[in-house]
Amino acid sequence: MGPTETGATGPVRTGRLSREEGGPLHAQIRDILHRQIVDLALPPGASLPTEEELQRQFGVSRSVVRQSLAGLADLGLIRRQRGRGSVVAATPVLRRHVQQAGGLDEQAAAHGQRLRTHVITVEPATPPQAGIDALNTDNTWRIERVRYLDDLPVAFMRTWVPRDFFPHFTAELLEDTSLLGLMRDHGYHPAGGPRQVQAVSADPELATMLGINAREPVLLLQGVTRDALGHGLEWFNVWHSPNTVFDVDAQVTSQPGRVSQEHLRRLRSLTRQLEAELDNLQEGGR
């Protein structure tokens, strides 16, 4: 990309578009503006250049510019207002607690937000070996869902659950419904389990699901949820969009040093001697 021009409507990259290998021109312009919004070069409330300015800066037709802006509006990144043109929308931020299993809807509600769920597929499928080990079965449903916050996709979920426990799961049943809540309705009460978070690169399919650029970094949360009896209820992978903040309640603790067996034996011997001395003193005082 070329230099950045800054005007009354904010910075816009005016570099060359690839007309041969870079994909559709409207998608290239959309991605340039998308990156500026994510990087806060165009902050919430900032006006984008007019359609005429974008035409001139990128050397494209008005129809191409309008497609680019429509793509940003569909992602919830801009608002198109009569008399003001296109304005950068305040991008909602999803906050979740790493140490809290499930309850994502409740966590969003605590911040005055509402999550919406769209189920892509529910089908019988064998999980990877790590999922088989976690659930102790390969007879599972694979459930794929996208979670939306204010119409902005914020998480893509791929979850495996045992079919023996939940034989009647369907896409209709899971649409806009808490998966853990359905598990409780079936008599299985999720208790929690180990999780891990790592940064990964979005492949083209995931990028499409989350409305981001391919190879953009996202946070992957992996783990298993078990009930109080240790039954594996779900093994999951959740990819979070870049506008997700993970809150961690960190505590400073001092762990006691390791005590050797020899030291324990000496302490027990001293305890017995002390008890014997106390008994002698008590007898002598009678």
Contacts in CASP RR format, 6 or more apart in sequence:
PFRMAT RR
TARGET T0000
AUTHOR 0000-0000-0000
METHOD contacts of the structure
MODEL  1
MGPTETGATGPVRTGRLSREEGGPLHAQIRDILHRQIVDLALPPGASLPT
EEELQRQFGVSRSVVRQSLAGLADLGLIRRQRGRGSVVAATPVLRRHVQQ
AGGLDEQAAAHGQRLRTHVITVEPATPPQAGIDALNTDNTWRIERVRYLD
DLPVAFMRTWVPRDFFPHFTAELLEDTSLLGLMRDHGYHPAGGPRQVQAV
SADPELATMLGINAREPVLLLQGVTRDALGHGLEWFNVWHSPNTVFDVDA
QVTSQPGRVSQEHLRRLRSLTRQLEAELDNLQEGGR
1 13 0 8 1.000
1 15 0 8 1.000
1 16 0 8 1.000
1 32 0 8 1.000
2 13 0 8 1.000
2 14 0 8 1.000
2 15 0 8 1.000
2 16 0 8 1.000
3 13 0 8 1.000
3 14 0 8 1.000
3 15 0 8 1.000
4 11 0 8 1.000
4 12 0 8 1.000
4 13 0 8 1.000
4 14 0 8 1.000
4 41 0 8 1.000
5 11 0 8 1.000
5 12 0 8 1.000
5 14 0 8 1.000
5 57 0 8 1.000
8 47 0 8 1.000
9 46 0 8 1.000
9 47 0 8 1.000
9 48 0 8 1.000
9 49 0 8 1.000
9 50 0 8 1.000
9 53 0 8 1.000
10 41 0 8 1.000
10 42 0 8 1.000
10 46 0 8 1.000
10 47 0 8 1.000
10 48 0 8 1.000
10 49 0 8 1.000
11 36 0 8 1.000
11 41 0 8 1.000
11 42 0 8 1.000
12 32 0 8 1.000
12 33 0 8 1.000
12 36 0 8 1.000
12 48 0 8 1.000
12 49 0 8 1.000
12 53 0 8 1.000
12 54 0 8 1.000
12 57 0 8 1.000
13 32 0 8 1.000
13 36 0 8 1.000
14 57 0 8 1.000
14 58 0 8 1.000
15 58 0 8 1.000
17 25 0 8 1.000
17 28 0 8 1.000
17 29 0 8 1.000
17 58 0 8 1.000
17 59 0 8 1.000
17 60 0 8 1.000
18 28 0 8 1.000
19 25 0 8 1.000
22 28 0 8 1.000
24 67 0 8 1.000
25 58 0 8 1.000
25 60 0 8 1.000
25 64 0 8 1.000
26 60 0 8 1.000
26 64 0 8 1.000
26 65 0 8 1.000
26 67 0 8 1.000
26 68 0 8 1.000
26 71 0 8 1.000
27 68 0 8 1.000
29 54 0 8 1.000
29 58 0 8 1.000
29 60 0 8 1.000
29 64 0 8 1.000
29 65 0 8 1.000
29 68 0 8 1.000
30 67 0 8 1.000
30 68 0 8 1.000
30 69 0 8 1.000
30 71 0 8 1.000
30 72 0 8 1.000
31 213 0 8 1.000
33 42 0 8 1.000
33 48 0 8 1.000
33 68 0 8 1.000
33 72 0 8 1.000
34 72 0 8 1.000
34 75 0 8 1.000
34 77 0 8 1.000
34 212 0 8 1.000
34 213 0 8 1.000
35 213 0 8 1.000
36 42 0 8 1.000
37 72 0 8 1.000
37 77 0 8 1.000
37 78 0 8 1.000
37 88 0 8 1.000
37 91 0 8 1.000
38 91 0 8 1.000
38 242 0 8 1.000
38 243 0 8 1.000
42 48 0 8 1.000
42 88 0 8 1.000
43 88 0 8 1.000
44 88 0 8 1.000
44 89 0 8 1.000
44 90 0 8 1.000
44 91 0 8 1.000
45 87 0 8 1.000
45 88 0 8 1.000
45 89 0 8 1.000
45 90 0 8 1.000
46 87 0 8 1.000
46 88 0 8 1.000
47 84 0 8 1.000
47 85 0 8 1.000
47 86 0 8 1.000
47 87 0 8 1.000
47 88 0 8 1.000
48 54 0 8 1.000
48 69 0 8 1.000
48 78 0 8 1.000
48 85 0 8 1.000
48 86 0 8 1.000
48 87 0 8 1.000
48 88 0 8 1.000
49 57 0 8 1.000
50 85 0 8 1.000
51 62 0 8 1.000
51 65 0 8 1.000
51 66 0 8 1.000
51 69 0 8 1.000
52 62 0 8 1.000
54 60 0 8 1.000
54 65 0 8 1.000
54 68 0 8 1.000
55 61 0 8 1.000
55 62 0 8 1.000
55 65 0 8 1.000
58 64 0 8 1.000
58 65 0 8 1.000
69 78 0 8 1.000
69 80 0 8 1.000
69 86 0 8 1.000
72 78 0 8 1.000
72 86 0 8 1.000
73 79 0 8 1.000
73 80 0 8 1.000
73 86 0 8 1.000
75 152 0 8 1.000
75 211 0 8 1.000
76 89 0 8 1.000
76 91 0 8 1.000
76 150 0 8 1.000
76 151 0 8 1.000
76 152 0 8 1.000
77 88 0 8 1.000
77 89 0 8 1.000
77 91 0 8 1.000
78 86 0 8 1.000
78 87 0 8 1.000
78 88 0 8 1.000
78 89 0 8 1.000
79 86 0 8 1.000
79 87 0 8 1.000
79 89 0 8 1.000
80 86 0 8 1.000
80 87 0 8 1.000
81 87 0 8 1.000
91 152 0 8 1.000
91 243 0 8 1.000
92 113 0 8 1.000
92 149 0 8 1.000
92 150 0 8 1.000
92 152 0 8 1.000
92 154 0 8 1.000
92 243 0 8 1.000
93 243 0 8 1.000
93 244 0 8 1.000
93 245 0 8 1.000
94 108 0 8 1.000
94 113 0 8 1.000
94 149 0 8 1.000
94 154 0 8 1.000
94 155 0 8 1.000
94 240 0 8 1.000
94 241 0 8 1.000
94 243 0 8 1.000
94 244 0 8 1.000
94 245 0 8 1.000
95 107 0 8 1.000
95 108 0 8 1.000
95 111 0 8 1.000
95 244 0 8 1.000
95 245 0 8 1.000
95 246 0 8 1.000
95 247 0 8 1.000
96 104 0 8 1.000
96 107 0 8 1.000
96 244 0 8 1.000
96 245 0 8 1.000
96 246 0 8 1.000
96 247 0 8 1.000
97 107 0 8 1.000
97 246 0 8 1.000
97 247 0 8 1.000
97 248 0 8 1.000
97 249 0 8 1.000
98 195 0 8 1.000
98 197 0 8 1.000
98 221 0 8 1.000
98 246 0 8 1.000
98 247 0 8 1.000
98 248 0 8 1.000
99 248 0 8 1.000
99 249 0 8 1.000
100 107 0 8 1.000
101 190 0 8 1.000
101 191 0 8 1.000
101 192 0 8 1.000
101 193 0 8 1.000
101 195 0 8 1.000
101 225 0 8 1.000
102 180 0 8 1.000
102 190 0 8 1.000
102 225 0 8 1.000
103 178 0 8 1.000
103 180 0 8 1.000
104 115 0 8 1.000
104 147 0 8 1.000
104 155 0 8 1.000
105 115 0 8 1.000
105 178 0 8 1.000
108 114 0 8 1.000
108 115 0 8 1.000
108 149 0 8 1.000
113 149 0 8 1.000
113 150 0 8 1.000
114 149 0 8 1.000
114 150 0 8 1.000
115 147 0 8 1.000
115 148 0 8 1.000
115 149 0 8 1.000
115 154 0 8 1.000
116 147 0 8 1.000
116 148 0 8 1.000
116 149 0 8 1.000
116 151 0 8 1.000
116 176 0 8 1.000
117 145 0 8 1.000
117 146 0 8 1.000
117 147 0 8 1.000
117 148 0 8 1.000
117 174 0 8 1.000
117 175 0 8 1.000
117 176 0 8 1.000
117 177 0 8 1.000
118 145 0 8 1.000
118 146 0 8 1.000
118 148 0 8 1.000
118 175 0 8 1.000
118 176 0 8 1.000
119 143 0 8 1.000
119 144 0 8 1.000
119 145 0 8 1.000
119 171 0 8 1.000
119 174 0 8 1.000
119 175 0 8 1.000
120 144 0 8 1.000
120 145 0 8 1.000
120 146 0 8 1.000
121 142 0 8 1.000
121 143 0 8 1.000
121 144 0 8 1.000
121 171 0 8 1.000
122 141 0 8 1.000
122 142 0 8 1.000
122 143 0 8 1.000
122 144 0 8 1.000
122 169 0 8 1.000
122 170 0 8 1.000
122 171 0 8 1.000
122 174 0 8 1.000
123 141 0 8 1.000
123 142 0 8 1.000
124 139 0 8 1.000
124 140 0 8 1.000
124 141 0 8 1.000
124 142 0 8 1.000
124 163 0 8 1.000
125 140 0 8 1.000
125 141 0 8 1.000
125 142 0 8 1.000
125 160 0 8 1.000
126 132 0 8 1.000
126 138 0 8 1.000
126 140 0 8 1.000
127 135 0 8 1.000
127 138 0 8 1.000
127 140 0 8 1.000
127 142 0 8 1.000
127 160 0 8 1.000
127 235 0 8 1.000
130 235 0 8 1.000
131 160 0 8 1.000
131 224 0 8 1.000
131 235 0 8 1.000
132 138 0 8 1.000
134 223 0 8 1.000
134 224 0 8 1.000
134 232 0 8 1.000
134 235 0 8 1.000
135 160 0 8 1.000
135 161 0 8 1.000
135 162 0 8 1.000
135 224 0 8 1.000
135 232 0 8 1.000
135 233 0 8 1.000
135 234 0 8 1.000
135 235 0 8 1.000
136 232 0 8 1.000
137 162 0 8 1.000
137 164 0 8 1.000
139 162 0 8 1.000
139 163 0 8 1.000
139 164 0 8 1.000
140 160 0 8 1.000
140 161 0 8 1.000
140 162 0 8 1.000
140 163 0 8 1.000
141 160 0 8 1.000
141 161 0 8 1.000
141 163 0 8 1.000
141 166 0 8 1.000
141 169 0 8 1.000
142 158 0 8 1.000
142 159 0 8 1.000
142 160 0 8 1.000
143 157 0 8 1.000
143 158 0 8 1.000
143 159 0 8 1.000
143 160 0 8 1.000
143 161 0 8 1.000
143 169 0 8 1.000
143 174 0 8 1.000
143 179 0 8 1.000
144 156 0 8 1.000
144 157 0 8 1.000
144 158 0 8 1.000
144 159 0 8 1.000
145 156 0 8 1.000
145 157 0 8 1.000
145 159 0 8 1.000
145 174 0 8 1.000
146 153 0 8 1.000
146 155 0 8 1.000
146 156 0 8 1.000
146 157 0 8 1.000
146 209 0 8 1.000
146 210 0 8 1.000
147 153 0 8 1.000
147 154 0 8 1.000
147 155 0 8 1.000
147 156 0 8 1.000
147 157 0 8 1.000
148 154 0 8 1.000
152 241 0 8 1.000
152 243 0 8 1.000
153 209 0 8 1.000
153 210 0 8 1.000
153 211 0 8 1.000
153 241 0 8 1.000
154 210 0 8 1.000
154 240 0 8 1.000
154 241 0 8 1.000
154 243 0 8 1.000
154 244 0 8 1.000
155 210 0 8 1.000
155 238 0 8 1.000
155 239 0 8 1.000
155 240 0 8 1.000
155 241 0 8 1.000
155 244 0 8 1.000
156 206 0 8 1.000
156 209 0 8 1.000
156 210 0 8 1.000
156 238 0 8 1.000
156 239 0 8 1.000
157 236 0 8 1.000
157 237 0 8 1.000
157 238 0 8 1.000
157 239 0 8 1.000
158 236 0 8 1.000
158 237 0 8 1.000
158 238 0 8 1.000
159 179 0 8 1.000
159 234 0 8 1.000
159 235 0 8 1.000
159 236 0 8 1.000
159 237 0 8 1.000
160 234 0 8 1.000
160 235 0 8 1.000
160 236 0 8 1.000
161 169 0 8 1.000
161 179 0 8 1.000
161 183 0 8 1.000
161 233 0 8 1.000
161 234 0 8 1.000
162 232 0 8 1.000
162 233 0 8 1.000
163 169 0 8 1.000
165 183 0 8 1.000
165 186 0 8 1.000
165 188 0 8 1.000
165 231 0 8 1.000
165 233 0 8 1.000
166 182 0 8 1.000
166 183 0 8 1.000
166 186 0 8 1.000
169 182 0 8 1.000
173 182 0 8 1.000
174 182 0 8 1.000
179 234 0 8 1.000
180 190 0 8 1.000
180 225 0 8 1.000
183 189 0 8 1.000
183 190 0 8 1.000
183 233 0 8 1.000
183 234 0 8 1.000
184 190 0 8 1.000
188 227 0 8 1.000
188 231 0 8 1.000
188 233 0 8 1.000
189 227 0 8 1.000
189 228 0 8 1.000
190 225 0 8 1.000
190 226 0 8 1.000
190 227 0 8 1.000
190 233 0 8 1.000
190 234 0 8 1.000
191 225 0 8 1.000
191 226 0 8 1.000
191 227 0 8 1.000
191 228 0 8 1.000
191 230 0 8 1.000
192 225 0 8 1.000
192 226 0 8 1.000
193 223 0 8 1.000
193 224 0 8 1.000
193 225 0 8 1.000
193 226 0 8 1.000
194 223 0 8 1.000
194 224 0 8 1.000
195 221 0 8 1.000
195 222 0 8 1.000
195 223 0 8 1.000
196 221 0 8 1.000
196 222 0 8 1.000
196 223 0 8 1.000
197 219 0 8 1.000
197 220 0 8 1.000
197 221 0 8 1.000
197 222 0 8 1.000
197 246 0 8 1.000
198 219 0 8 1.000
198 220 0 8 1.000
198 222 0 8 1.000
199 217 0 8 1.000
199 218 0 8 1.000
199 219 0 8 1.000
199 220 0 8 1.000
200 217 0 8 1.000
200 218 0 8 1.000
200 219 0 8 1.000
200 220 0 8 1.000
200 239 0 8 1.000
201 215 0 8 1.000
201 216 0 8 1.000
201 217 0 8 1.000
201 218 0 8 1.000
202 210 0 8 1.000
202 212 0 8 1.000
202 213 0 8 1.000
202 214 0 8 1.000
202 215 0 8 1.000
202 216 0 8 1.000
202 217 0 8 1.000
202 218 0 8 1.000
202 239 0 8 1.000
203 214 0 8 1.000
204 214 0 8 1.000
206 218 0 8 1.000
206 239 0 8 1.000
207 213 0 8 1.000
207 214 0 8 1.000
207 215 0 8 1.000
207 216 0 8 1.000
209 239 0 8 1.000
210 218 0 8 1.000
210 239 0 8 1.000
210 241 0 8 1.000
211 241 0 8 1.000
212 218 0 8 1.000
212 241 0 8 1.000
212 242 0 8 1.000
216 242 0 8 1.000
217 242 0 8 1.000
218 239 0 8 1.000
218 240 0 8 1.000
218 241 0 8 1.000
218 242 0 8 1.000
219 239 0 8 1.000
219 240 0 8 1.000
219 244 0 8 1.000
219 246 0 8 1.000
220 237 0 8 1.000
220 238 0 8 1.000
220 239 0 8 1.000
220 240 0 8 1.000
221 236 0 8 1.000
221 237 0 8 1.000
221 238 0 8 1.000
221 240 0 8 1.000
222 236 0 8 1.000
222 237 0 8 1.000
222 238 0 8 1.000
223 235 0 8 1.000
223 236 0 8 1.000
223 237 0 8 1.000
224 232 0 8 1.000
224 234 0 8 1.000
224 235 0 8 1.000
224 236 0 8 1.000
225 232 0 8 1.000
225 233 0 8 1.000
225 234 0 8 1.000
225 236 0 8 1.000
226 232 0 8 1.000
226 233 0 8 1.000
227 233 0 8 1.000
END
